[in-house]
Amino acid sequence: VSDLVGRAHLFDQMLQQERSMGDSGLLKAQEWESLRAEMKLRKTMYDQDYVVLTLAWPEDGGDIRLIVQGAIRNEDYLGMTDKGELAVLLANTSVALARQVQERLEIRGAKVIGMGV
């Protein structure tokens, strides 16, 4: 059983590396936009809300993952859009909850420059 769990963990790591930009942990634009398209479909089919927060890159060159860590949930996604913007996709989230996330991000030093779907 432990061998199976170990292989599953390695497979998960490989998938994450393919979906992410190097060691940054940021989703590549293609992966992020695919998730956004899935959220749009869920909104249409199941009326599940989602919100996208666009972030400015840290001016001091800080690690954006450390800034957002603890401010977003495990089911939220940080990545690059197809326009080259840094964004967080908040799955199954209302605008009111997104504003709370925005506040948490800004307390941690992130600059939210846009909110939309």
C-alpha positions as CSV (number, residue, x, y, z in Angstrom):
1,V,0.0,0.0,0.0
2,S,2.8,2.4,0.9
3,D,4.4,1.9,-2.5
4,L,1.1,2.7,-4.2
5,V,0.7,5.9,-2.1
6,G,4.3,6.8,-3.0
7,R,3.7,6.4,-6.7
8,A,0.5,8.4,-6.5
9,H,2.4,11.2,-4.7
10,L,5.1,11.2,-7.4
11,F,2.5,11.3,-10.1
12,D,0.8,14.3,-8.4
13,Q,4.1,16.1,-8.2
14,M,4.8,15.5,-11.9
15,L,1.3,16.8,-12.8
16,Q,1.9,19.9,-10.6
17,Q,5.2,20.6,-12.3
18,E,3.7,20.3,-15.8
19,R,0.9,22.7,-14.8
20,S,3.1,25.2,-13.0
21,M,5.7,27.8,-14.1
22,G,9.0,26.3,-12.8
23,D,9.4,26.3,-9.1
24,S,7.1,29.3,-8.7
25,G,4.0,27.3,-8.1
26,L,2.0,29.7,-10.4
27,L,-0.2,27.9,-12.8
28,K,0.7,28.4,-16.5
29,A,-1.7,30.6,-18.5
30,Q,-3.1,27.6,-20.4
31,E,-3.9,25.7,-17.1
32,W,-5.3,28.8,-15.4
33,E,-7.6,29.7,-18.4
34,S,-8.7,26.1,-18.5
35,L,-9.8,26.4,-14.9
36,R,-11.5,29.7,-15.6
37,A,-13.5,28.1,-18.5
38,E,-14.5,25.3,-16.1
39,M,-15.8,27.8,-13.6
40,K,-17.7,29.6,-16.3
41,L,-19.4,26.3,-17.2
42,R,-20.2,25.5,-13.6
43,K,-21.7,29.0,-13.3
44,T,-24.0,28.3,-16.3
45,M,-24.9,24.8,-15.4
46,Y,-25.1,24.9,-11.6
47,D,-25.2,28.6,-10.7
48,Q,-21.9,28.3,-8.8
49,D,-20.3,31.7,-8.3
50,Y,-16.6,32.4,-8.8
51,V,-14.5,35.6,-8.7
52,V,-11.2,36.5,-10.2
53,L,-8.9,38.9,-8.4
54,T,-6.1,40.5,-10.5
55,L,-3.0,41.2,-8.5
56,A,0.0,43.5,-9.1
57,W,3.4,41.8,-9.0
58,P,5.1,42.6,-5.7
59,E,7.2,45.8,-6.2
60,D,10.0,44.4,-3.9
61,G,10.2,41.2,-5.9
62,G,8.9,39.2,-3.0
63,D,7.5,35.7,-3.4
64,I,3.8,36.1,-4.3
65,R,3.1,32.5,-3.0
66,L,4.2,33.5,0.5
67,I,2.1,36.7,0.3
68,V,-1.1,34.8,-0.7
69,Q,-0.5,31.8,1.5
70,G,-3.1,31.7,4.2
71,A,-5.2,34.3,2.5
72,I,-6.7,31.9,-0.1
73,R,-8.1,28.5,0.3
74,N,-6.8,25.2,-1.1
75,E,-9.5,25.2,-3.8
76,D,-8.5,28.6,-5.1
77,Y,-5.9,29.0,-7.9
78,L,-3.0,31.4,-8.3
79,G,-1.6,31.8,-11.8
80,M,-1.0,33.7,-15.0
81,T,-3.9,34.7,-17.3
82,D,-3.6,34.5,-21.1
83,K,-3.0,38.3,-20.9
84,G,0.0,37.8,-18.7
85,E,-1.7,39.1,-15.6
86,L,-1.2,37.6,-12.1
87,A,-4.6,36.4,-10.8
88,V,-6.4,34.4,-8.2
89,L,-9.4,32.4,-9.2
90,L,-11.7,32.1,-6.2
91,A,-13.9,29.0,-6.8
92,N,-17.5,28.8,-5.5
93,T,-17.2,32.4,-4.0
94,S,-19.5,35.3,-3.8
95,V,-18.4,38.9,-4.4
96,A,-18.9,39.6,-0.6
97,L,-16.5,36.7,0.3
98,A,-14.1,37.9,-2.5
99,R,-13.9,41.3,-0.8
100,Q,-12.9,39.6,2.5
101,V,-10.2,37.7,0.6
102,Q,-9.1,41.0,-1.0
103,E,-8.7,42.5,2.5
104,R,-6.7,39.5,3.7
105,L,-4.4,39.8,0.7
106,E,-3.9,43.5,1.1
107,I,-3.1,43.1,4.8
108,R,-0.4,40.6,3.7
109,G,1.0,43.2,1.2
110,A,-0.6,42.1,-2.0
111,K,-2.1,44.8,-4.2
112,V,-5.4,43.8,-5.8
113,I,-5.9,45.8,-9.0
114,G,-9.1,44.2,-10.3
115,M,-12.1,42.0,-9.4
116,G,-14.3,40.3,-11.9
117,V,-15.3,36.9,-13.4
